[in-house]
Amino acid sequence: MLRRTFLGLLGAAGASAALPKSAKAGGHEFQPHPDTHGVLFDATRCIGCRRCEKACNEVNDLPAPDKPFDDLSVLEQERRTTEKAYTVVNKYAGKGGPVFRKTQCNHCLEPACASACFVRAFKKLPNGAVVYDASVCVGCRYCMVACPFGIPAYEYDEPITPRVMKCTMCAPRLAEGKLPGCVEICPKEALVYGPREELIKVARERIRRFPERYLDHVYGEKEMGGTSWLYISGEPFSNIGLREDLGTKSAPELTAGALAAVPMVVGLWPVVLGGIWAVTQRNAKIANQERVMAVKDALTKAGSEAEKKLADELSKAEVANKRRIEVEVKKAVEEALSAKDDDAENNEEES
């Protein structure tokens, strides 16, 4: 509720403020690192085995899917990544048969999610990964709107601490010197991890050696200012679910005018959050008082009911006790009378 209140007040404040127009929005913060790494995906080598999905699930401790990873019937419908599945494999109709493509975060060199995030919950690391810090996220979900590939997913079913979830290129594993889980498990080496510039050279060399197999294009080299996840394919990229209408400008450059307003809106945070805190504290106090009164009423009611029940039981016990005494007295009288009659009979016989 706090996040929803925050967004509502922030939206109202932003709508009422006079926002300046500018051609700069701090997009240059997302300049790529010269030694950034990435992954090259070769669509001609992928066999749609879904082992990359399984590895991603295990590495990231994600919940098990509805259907097991060896069930390839899921490939009959195109899927997208979710908060519980950071990568999915889809099947497409190619000119020579089915073609498969792995979908995950493309880890843009200048990420749209990071450019849209005014709390800097997203960050591009030198190793190429775009990572997310849930501790500063306010749940605005601008990142989901900004991403041209539709990757970030929100934990709508998590009521307390929802997060934005996506592939991190296995950043924790990279920090340990390991390969991303999907790259390590791929049986056909359809995925290759390494320095981005070297991957581009590898891709171009494959295209040069097998021009009949590949299109003469490395997807992600220039799209949206470049991505750390690169693709080569024998099919048009639009035929395997990749957008070809993005152009070569990075997201911060395209969103510069809109993002110019962010500093002004961010300046309202202390006031907005202070107001939210005061309202929340007041609501919490009232709620606590209501809970205390409810408990008192419940205890009073329970006490009254207990007393009434006890009185009823005592009354029943008293009646039952009286009846038992009456029965005992009657029995004793009858026994005494019977004994008296026996004595009388005995005396008559003796006389």
C-alpha positions, 0 to 999 in steps of 0.5 A: 500500500505504501508503494501504491500511495507513493506512486499516486502522490508522485503522479499527482505532483508530477502532473501539477508541476511545470516540467522543463524541456531539455535535450539532456537527461543524464543518459551518458551515465550508461556509457559501456565499459571498454572491456564489457563482456557478453553472449553470442547466440547462434540460432543455427545451432540451437536445437530447442532442448530447453536445457538453458531454461533448466540451468537458469532455473537451478542457478537462480533458485526459481520455482519449478515450471508447470511442465518439466523441462524435458516436455517440449510441447511448450514450444508449440506456443510462443512464450515470454519471460516472467518473474519466475522464468528468466529465460525461455526458448521459442520455436519458429517456422524457418525456410528449412524447418523449425528454428529456435531462439532463446529469449532473455534480457539483452543487457543493453550497453545503455539500458532503457530500464536504467535510463527510465529508473529515477532511483537507479535500481538498475545498473550496468556492470563493467562485465556487461550484466545489467543488474537490479537492486530491489532495496531502492526500487519503489515499484513504479515499473517504468523499466517495464514500459521502457524496455523495447524487448519487453523483458522485465517482469513484476511480482504481482502475486507478492503483496509485501515486497514485490520485485522486478525480475529478469535475467542478470547474466548470472552476475554472481557466477561471473563474479566467481569466474564462472560462466552463465548457467545457460552458456555452460550447459548448452550441448551445441555451443549455441551460446558463447560467453566472452569479451563483446568485441571478440564475440563480434569478431567470432560472429563475423568470421562465421558469417564469412565462412558460411555465407549460405548459412547466415544473414550478413548481420550481427543483431545487437551490435548496433540495435538500441545503441548495442547490446551485450547479448548478440545474435546471428541467424539464417532467418530474418530476425523478425521471423524469430521474434526480434524487433527490427524497428528499433534503430541504432540510437540508445534508449537514453538518447531517445528518452532524453526529453521525457527524462529531463523532468525526473530531477524535478520530480525526484526533488519532491521525494522528501515532501511526498515521502514525509507525507506518506510516512505521517499518513501511514503512522496515523493509519497504523495508530488508528489501526492499532487502536481498533485492534486493541478495542476489538481484542477487548470486546472479544475478551469481554464477550468471551468472558460473559459467555464463559460466565453464563456457560459456567452458571448454566453448568453449575445450575445443571450440576446443582439440579442433578445433585439435588436429584441424586440426593433425593434418590439416595434419601428415598432409597435410604427411607425405603431400606429403613422401612423394609428393615422395620417390616422384617423386624416386625415379622421376626418378632411375631414369629418368636411370639 
